[in-house]
Structure formats: C-alpha cells, structure tokens
C-alpha cells in the first residue's frame, strides 16, 4: 500500500522521501520525483510529516521507538501518521511515546485494496488530535475518497478492526454460499457472475468473485494479513467482553487456508470451502461443480 500512496502524493506535488528495508521498493519512486533515504533516522530528521504503513504491531513500535527510530530523530513539532492496522493499545502507546518527544501521532487506518490506493479511492479512519487530523486534510484528499475522524488515539485502529470484521466474515459467508451452490449443481462461473451482481454482496467483495472466476487468488490483501487482523479483532473482543462466534469460525477457516503456504489473497477461503465440500478440480485448478 505504501508505494501507490507515495506515488499519488508525488504526482500531486508533495515533496517526498521514502524508506523501505527493501531499497528496490523505494527506488522506483525516483522517476516520479521522490528521494530515497538510506535509514529511518535520515528520513525522519529531514521532514515534518512521517507516514508509516507497516505489517505488524511489532514493526510499528520498532520503527518508531527504536534507538534509530522516528521519535529519536524527528524534529519537535513533527507529525506521524501511522496507516498500519494494529491493536488500538499499540496506537495509544505510540501516541504517548511520540508526545514525550514532542511529536504528534495520528492513527489513520486504511480501508481499501491496492487498486483503490493506486486510484486515490481509499477510505481512512482517523484517531488522535482533531486539530492535527484537520491539518493533514490536504494529504488525505490525495490518497482517499473518504476520510473520517473517529475520536482520540486508538479510535482509527478500532474502527479498522470493526470494518475488517465485516470484510473477513463477509468473505467467509460468500465462500460457504459458493460451495453450497456448486455442491447443489450450479455452474461455478455462472454462480460467481450472478452472485457478484446481487445486492447482498458488498462492493469490497465483488471484485473477489470476478477474480475467482479466473482462479486468480494473487494477493491484493494477503490472507496472512487478514489472519493477523482476525487475531487483533478477537483480542479486542475478549478485552471488551464482546462475543463473536462468527468471527471465531471465520478465523479458523482463514487460518487453515493461510497455512497452505503460498501467498494468496484472503478470498482464497473460497478454495478452502470448496475443498471441505469435496468438490473436485478441473484442468485450470478450479473446483468443479456437481452433486455427489
């Protein structure tokens, strides 16, 4: 997600310096006018707004709070906008540590796929200081179609977990429905095509059905990250005393498919449900329909 967001900011006239442990991922931004930092300290000391988009709570804390991290090297009065999906307490901890260094931190989580990021069609959920959120609106307008302020630190992270609860459970429900239709004798591709045009399928899932028709489960939102998010969701549910039986069940299926090893999109739970329904596979690797 970081690369398309950075590219949109550059194409909109922002000055931008990028850093990634894999330097090849940042060097391609040079053609769009971007600069490449060789370290986190170099990046954070040379700008007044730092955006981070990282895969885990551990990575977020390490990048920002380590000896060579953002907070150690950032100018006082700088703003950190963390776009990562993390546990709300992690966002709150990050905010507290930032303030100790004179750095404001917003948790501004992302809803949307890589294609949405490329086209500036993301939805953002913000937590933290409201004045800082409003001041960053010129950035949000470039990368997102919609952006919402939810409340104090951790609110953006919480809202993302609420949204991804629906995303993950919804995909699991679709996978079960697809397996049911196939098992009852419906043609697989016709089933997927018609299902994608019904009102009960959310826009976020429509493209997944269209790609499933081509047996394309290449990762737009990797299943390992959906698996990680389910863990955060269920931890939050336990902490606040919310019962989530559907999320528990979806997590189990998601984790099973994630264990298959290959990097797949989270929509690959369709394959897991087809396998559990004992549906065969055709020459293209798609499950074949038919009644036992």
N, C-alpha and C positions, 0 to 999 in steps of 0.2 A: 504493500500500500504506500510505502514511503516514496518510492520513485515516481509514480504518477502524480502524487500530491506535490512533490518538489518541482516536477516539470511544469505543472499548471501555475505554480507560484512564479517560476522564472518567466514563463510566457506572458504573465500578467504584469511584468515589470518589477517584481521584487528582486532585490539582491539576495543571493542565497549561497551559503556554503554548506556542503554536505559531508557527512562522515558515515562510513559503514566499515565493519571489520573486514568485509569482502570489498576491497577497493574497486573491483571491476563494476560493482553496482552503482558506484557514485561517479566514476569517470565518464560514463555515458551522458551525464548531465552537463559536461563541459561544452558540448555542442549547442546547448541552449543558453549558454552564458553563465553557468554555475561555476563555483570554485569548489575545490576538494580539499578538506582538511586531513592532515595525517594523524590526528589524535583528537580525542574528546576535549582535552584542555585547549588545544588550538582553536577548535570550533567555538567552544563556549566563551572563551575570552574575547572573541572578535565580533560578537553580535549581541543585540539586546533582546531578541526573541529566539528561544530554542524550542523546536518541535521534535518530539520523540515518538517513535512508533515501533514498539518492541514486543516480542512474543510471550513474555512471562513476567510475573511479579519480580522474580529474582533478577532478571536482566534490567528491569526498570530501576530497581534500587541500586544495583551495581553501577550502572551508567551514570546515575545522578549523584550518588553519595560516596562513591569510592574515592580513594586518595587522589586520583587523576580525573575525578568526575566533574560533572557540570557545576555543582554547587561550589566546589573548591575554587573553580577558575572563573565563574561568571561574574560580570560586573554587578555591583549592588544596584537594585532597581530594575534588573532584568526580569523577563517573564518566561517561564517554562510552560509550554502547552503539551501535556502528555496525552497522546492519542491512543495509547495502549489499552487493551482490555485486561484489567487487573481487578483484584479484590478491593472493595471500597476502602477498607482499612489501610491498604497499601497507598492509595491516593491520599488519604488523610495523613499518613506518616510522611509521605513525600512533601506535602504542603507544609507540615510543621518543620521539617528539616530545611526546606527552602527558606522559610521565613527567618530561621536562625542565621542564615547567610545573606539576608536582605533580598531574597528572590521570591517573587510571587509564583505560585503554581496553580494552573488550572487542569482539572481532569476533563478532557473533551473527547469523549469516546465516539467511535465511528460505526455507523450502520450503513452497509453497502459493500458491493463486491469490487474487485479490481477494475472491471469495465466502468462501474459508476465513478470510481476515483479518477479514471482517465478522462471522463467527460464532465467532471465537476458536479456530479449528481448525488454525492453522499448526503447523509443526514447525520448531524452532530448533536451530542447531548453534553451539556457543559455543567461542571460543578466548580465551585471556588468563589473568589471575589467577583461580585457582579460588575463593578466598575472595570475590572481588568477584562472580563468577558466582553463587555460592550466595546472596550478599546481595541479588541482584537477582531472586530467585526469585518474589517477590510480583508483579513486573511480568510475568515470563514466564507465570505461571499465568493471567493475564487474557487474554493475546493468543495463547496457544498451547495445543494439546492435548498436545504432547510437546516436550521440550527436553532437549538432550544437551550435556554438556561434553566436548570432544574433546582439549583439551590447551593448550599455550602459544599465544601470539599467532600468528595466521595459521592456526590449526587449523580454526576455524569457516569461514574463507574457503575453505580447501582442501576441506573436506567438502562445501560447497555446489557446488563445481565437479565433484566426484565425482558428486553427485546429479544435477546438470544434464546431465552426460554421458549418463546413462541417460534423462533426460527428453527430450533432443533426439534422440538416436539412436533411442529408442523411438518417437517421433513420426514420424521418417523411415521406420522399418520399417513402421509402420502405414500410412503414405501409399503405400508401394510395394505392400503387400498389398491395399489398397483398389483401387488402379489395376489390379492383376492380376485381381482378382475381377470388376471391371467389364468389363475387356477380354475376359474369358472368358465374358461374357454374363449375370452375376448382376445382379439388380435392385439398384441403388445403395443405396436406403434400407433394403431388407431386409438387404443385406450389412452396412451400418453398424450396424443394430439388432442383428443376431445377433453380430457381432464384439464389440460392446460388452458382451455377456453371457458371453463366454468367459473362461476362467481366464488366458489368456496376455496379456490387456490389463490394464495396471496401472490402479489407481483414478484416478491423475492424468490418464489418457488417456480414460477412459470418457466423461466429460462432453464432451470434444472431439468424439468420434464422434456424440454426441447433438446437438450444435450443428451439426455438419457436415450432418446430415440436413436442417437448416433453412437450409443455406448461410449459417450465422451464423459469420463469422470476425472479429467485432468483438473488439478486443484485451482479453483478460483478462491474458495475459502476452504483450506485444507481440513480434513476430518480430524487430524490431530489437534488443531486449534479449537474445533467445536468440542472435542473431547475435553480439552483443558477448560473451556468455558463451562461445560456441564459440571465439572468439578467445583468451579467457583460458585456456580448457581446453587448447588446442593449444600456447599459450605455456608453460604449466606442464608439459605432456608433453615438450616439447623441452628444458626446463630440467632435468628429472629423468631423461630418457632413456627415456621410455615410448613405445612405438609404438601409434598409434591410427588404423588405417586406416578403421575405420567412422566415427569422429568426423570424419576428414578429408572423407569422402564426404558425410556429413550436413551438414557446414558449407557445402560447395559448393552443395547444393540450397537450404539455408536462406538463404544469401546471395543466390542468384538470385531467390527469391521476395521477399526483403526489398527488393530493388532495384525491385520493381514500383511503389513509391512510396506507395501507400495504407497507412495504419496498420492492420495486421491482426494477428490472433493467430498464434502460432507454429504452430498447427495448419493454417495456410494452405499448408503444404508439400504437403498433400493436393491442392490445386489445381495446384501445380507438377507433381506426378507424373501427374495426370490429363492435363495439357497435353502432357507428354512421351510419354504413351501414345496421343496423338492421339484422345482422347475428346472428343466434341462437347459442346455445352451446350444445355440445354433453355431454355424461356422464363423460368425462375426463376434462370438463371445457374449451374445445377448441371450437372456433366458427365453426359452421357447414356451409358448402357451399351450394349454391343453388340459383336459380333465383326466384325472387318474382312472 
